Amino acid sequence: MLKKILIIEDEHSIATLLSYNLVQAGFETIIANDGKQGYDLALSENPSLIVLDLMLPSMDGVEVCKSLRQQKINTPIIMLTAKGDEFDKVLGLELGADDYMTKPFSPREVVARIKAVLRRANNVPTPQQDSSAPISLGKLDVYPDRFEVFLNKEQLEFTPKEFELLVYLMENKNRVLTRDQLLSAVWKYDFAGDTRIVDVHISHLRDKIEENSRKPTFIKTIRGLGYKFEEPKSS
């Protein structure tokens, strides 16, 4: 069965060009020309991935992304941003987008990025141990093969990118990992030095697994270097 890509883009020429290139690459596509239609199709069509423009009529891309994540829809989202929309780009990531691309872009680059995001979403990282066993640190239990995370035996919700980042950090516990290392290992391609995507996703993880995200006990910031995942000390 073909992977279904939902394109939410109000510029007809861009939507048509993206759709053509995706079909040529072996995908099925659905096009929505405004945010509300796109949101409804995301709920009804169960796409494998959503390409979402930020500036849309009726419901902008940030609101679409936010609403989908509130509905526990964890479909991977790639946001399309205009050059210079730094605030909107970061806000989109904070609300749960997995990736972003800045216009103008090459359709081939978008197809390559979509394939990369889908590979990550469909191939959950496997630890060295038996994949059916959890990775456990403190009161945090992660099951890579089941895409499940439990904190104090209560299940938490994660996007595919958040989950992959968490697994990678836990598999490399007590190691200082630079932002560039995390970009290479988890995102699998060069963000041309834009490491803010790492910081945003680290913030997401802290909000979900830390008792106090301002005083993290799992994910420590190592000033000037990056991050380190540790098992919380017993009180």
C-alpha positions as CSV (number, residue, x, y, z in Angstrom):
1,M,0.0,0.0,0.0
2,L,1.3,3.5,-0.9
3,K,2.2,5.9,1.8
4,K,-0.3,8.7,1.9
5,I,1.0,12.3,2.2
6,L,-1.3,15.1,3.1
7,I,-0.2,18.5,1.6
8,I,-1.7,21.5,3.3
9,E,-0.7,24.4,1.1
10,D,-2.8,27.3,-0.2
11,E,-0.4,28.2,-3.1
12,H,-1.7,26.0,-5.9
13,S,1.6,25.9,-7.9
14,I,3.6,24.7,-4.8
15,A,1.0,22.1,-3.8
16,T,0.8,20.8,-7.4
17,L,4.5,20.6,-7.8
18,L,5.0,18.8,-4.5
19,S,2.2,16.4,-5.3
20,Y,3.7,15.6,-8.7
21,N,7.1,14.9,-7.3
22,L,5.7,12.8,-4.5
23,V,3.6,10.7,-6.8
24,Q,6.7,10.2,-9.0
25,A,8.5,9.0,-5.9
26,G,5.8,6.4,-5.2
27,F,3.5,8.2,-2.7
28,E,-0.2,8.8,-2.7
29,T,-1.1,12.5,-2.1
30,I,-4.1,14.5,-0.8
31,I,-4.1,18.3,-1.2
32,A,-5.9,20.7,1.1
33,N,-5.9,24.4,0.2
34,D,-6.7,25.8,3.6
35,G,-6.0,25.0,7.2
36,K,-9.5,23.9,8.3
37,Q,-9.8,21.5,5.3
38,G,-6.3,20.2,6.0
39,Y,-7.1,19.6,9.7
40,D,-10.3,17.7,8.8
41,L,-8.5,15.5,6.3
42,A,-5.7,14.8,8.8
43,L,-8.3,13.3,11.1
44,S,-10.3,11.4,8.5
45,E,-7.6,10.2,6.1
46,N,-5.0,9.0,8.5
47,P,-2.0,10.1,6.4
48,S,1.5,8.8,6.9
49,L,2.9,12.3,7.0
50,I,1.7,15.9,6.7
51,V,3.4,18.7,4.8
52,L,2.0,21.8,6.4
53,D,2.4,25.4,5.3
54,L,2.5,28.0,8.1
55,M,0.5,30.8,6.4
56,L,-2.9,29.4,5.5
57,P,-6.5,30.8,5.3
58,S,-9.2,29.8,7.8
59,M,-6.7,28.2,10.2
60,D,-2.9,28.8,10.1
61,G,-0.3,26.1,10.3
62,V,0.6,26.7,13.9
63,E,-3.1,26.2,14.9
64,V,-3.4,23.1,12.8
65,C,-0.3,21.5,14.4
66,K,-1.4,22.5,17.9
67,S,-4.9,21.1,17.4
68,L,-3.7,17.8,16.0
69,R,-1.2,17.3,18.9
70,Q,-4.0,18.1,21.4
71,Q,-6.1,15.4,19.7
72,K,-3.1,13.0,20.3
73,I,-2.5,12.7,16.6
74,N,1.2,12.0,16.4
75,T,1.5,11.8,12.6
76,P,4.9,13.3,11.5
77,I,4.6,16.9,10.4
78,I,7.0,18.9,8.2
79,M,6.3,22.6,8.3
80,L,7.0,24.9,5.4
81,T,8.1,28.3,6.4
82,A,9.0,31.5,4.6
83,K,12.6,32.7,4.8
84,G,13.0,34.8,8.0
85,D,9.9,33.4,9.8
86,E,12.2,32.4,12.8
87,F,9.5,32.9,15.4
88,D,6.9,30.9,13.6
89,K,9.4,28.1,12.8
90,V,10.4,27.7,16.5
91,L,6.8,28.0,17.6
92,G,5.8,25.2,15.2
93,L,8.5,23.0,16.6
94,E,7.5,23.8,20.1
95,L,3.9,22.7,19.3
96,G,5.0,19.4,18.0
97,A,6.2,19.6,14.4
98,D,8.9,17.1,13.6
99,D,10.8,19.1,11.0
100,Y,10.7,22.3,8.9
101,M,11.8,23.5,5.5
102,T,12.3,27.1,4.4
103,K,11.0,28.4,1.1
104,P,12.1,28.4,-1.6
105,F,13.1,24.8,-1.7
106,S,13.8,22.0,-4.2
107,P,10.9,19.5,-4.6
108,R,13.5,16.8,-4.6
109,E,14.8,18.0,-1.3
110,V,11.3,17.8,0.2
111,V,10.9,14.3,-1.1
112,A,14.2,13.3,0.5
113,R,13.3,14.9,3.8
114,I,9.9,13.2,3.8
115,K,11.5,9.8,3.2
116,A,14.0,10.5,6.0
117,V,11.2,11.4,8.5
118,L,9.1,8.4,7.5
119,R,12.1,6.1,8.0
120,R,12.6,7.4,11.5
121,A,8.9,7.1,12.3
122,N,8.7,3.6,11.0
123,N,12.0,2.2,12.3
124,V,12.0,2.7,16.0
125,P,15.6,2.6,17.3
126,T,16.5,-0.7,18.8
127,P,18.8,-0.9,21.8
128,Q,21.6,-3.4,22.2
129,Q,19.6,-5.6,24.5
130,D,16.5,-7.7,23.8
131,S,14.2,-5.3,22.0
132,S,11.2,-6.6,24.0
133,A,12.8,-5.5,27.2
134,P,12.4,-1.9,28.4
135,I,15.2,0.7,28.8
136,S,14.7,1.6,32.5
137,L,16.2,4.5,34.4
138,G,14.7,5.4,37.8
139,K,10.9,5.5,37.4
140,L,11.1,5.9,33.6
141,D,10.5,2.8,31.4
142,V,10.8,2.9,27.6
143,Y,9.8,0.1,25.3
144,P,11.5,0.8,21.9
145,D,9.7,-2.0,20.0
146,R,6.2,-0.9,21.3
147,F,6.7,2.9,21.0
148,E,5.7,3.2,24.7
149,V,7.0,5.3,27.6
150,F,5.9,4.9,31.2
151,L,6.7,7.3,34.1
152,N,5.7,6.0,37.5
153,K,3.8,3.3,35.6
154,E,1.7,6.0,33.8
155,Q,1.9,6.0,30.0
156,L,3.0,9.2,28.3
157,E,2.4,10.4,24.8
158,F,5.3,11.3,22.5
159,T,5.7,12.3,18.8
160,P,8.0,10.0,16.8
161,K,10.8,12.5,16.9
162,E,10.5,13.0,20.7
163,F,10.5,9.2,21.1
164,E,13.6,8.7,19.0
165,L,15.5,11.4,20.8
166,L,14.5,10.0,24.2
167,V,15.7,6.5,23.2
168,Y,19.0,7.8,21.9
169,L,19.6,9.8,25.1
170,M,18.8,6.8,27.3
171,E,21.0,4.5,25.2
172,N,23.8,6.9,25.8
173,K,23.2,7.7,29.4
174,N,26.0,9.4,31.3
175,R,27.6,10.6,28.0
176,V,27.8,14.2,27.2
177,L,26.2,14.6,23.7
178,T,26.7,17.8,21.7
179,R,23.8,19.4,19.8
180,D,25.6,18.6,16.5
181,Q,25.9,14.9,17.6
182,L,22.2,14.8,18.3
183,L,21.4,16.4,15.0
184,S,23.5,13.8,13.2
185,A,22.3,10.8,15.1
186,V,18.5,11.6,15.4
187,W,17.7,13.9,12.5
188,K,20.2,12.1,10.1
189,Y,21.0,15.2,8.0
190,D,22.6,18.6,8.3
191,F,20.6,21.5,9.6
192,A,23.4,23.9,8.6
193,G,24.2,24.7,12.3
194,D,20.6,25.4,13.3
195,T,20.7,23.5,16.6
196,R,17.6,25.1,18.0
197,I,15.5,22.2,16.9
198,V,17.4,20.1,19.4
199,D,16.8,22.5,22.2
200,V,13.1,22.6,21.4
201,H,12.7,18.8,21.5
202,I,14.8,18.6,24.7
203,S,12.4,21.1,26.2
204,H,9.4,18.8,25.1
205,L,11.0,15.8,26.8
206,R,11.6,17.7,30.0
207,D,8.1,18.9,30.1
208,K,6.9,15.3,29.9
209,I,9.4,13.3,32.1
210,E,10.7,15.8,34.6
211,E,9.0,16.5,37.9
212,N,10.2,20.1,37.5
213,S,11.4,21.0,34.0
214,R,13.3,24.0,35.3
215,K,15.3,21.7,37.6
216,P,15.7,18.6,35.5
217,T,17.0,15.4,37.1
218,F,17.1,13.2,33.9
219,I,18.3,15.5,31.1
220,K,21.1,17.8,32.3
221,T,22.4,20.7,30.4
222,I,26.2,20.7,30.2
223,R,27.0,24.4,29.6
224,G,29.0,25.0,26.5
225,L,28.8,21.4,25.4
226,G,25.3,19.9,25.1
227,Y,23.2,17.5,27.1
228,K,23.6,14.4,29.3
229,F,21.0,11.9,30.4
230,E,21.4,10.6,34.0
231,E,19.5,8.4,36.4
232,P,18.1,10.7,39.1
233,K,19.8,10.4,42.5
234,S,17.7,8.8,45.2
235,S,16.5,11.3,47.7
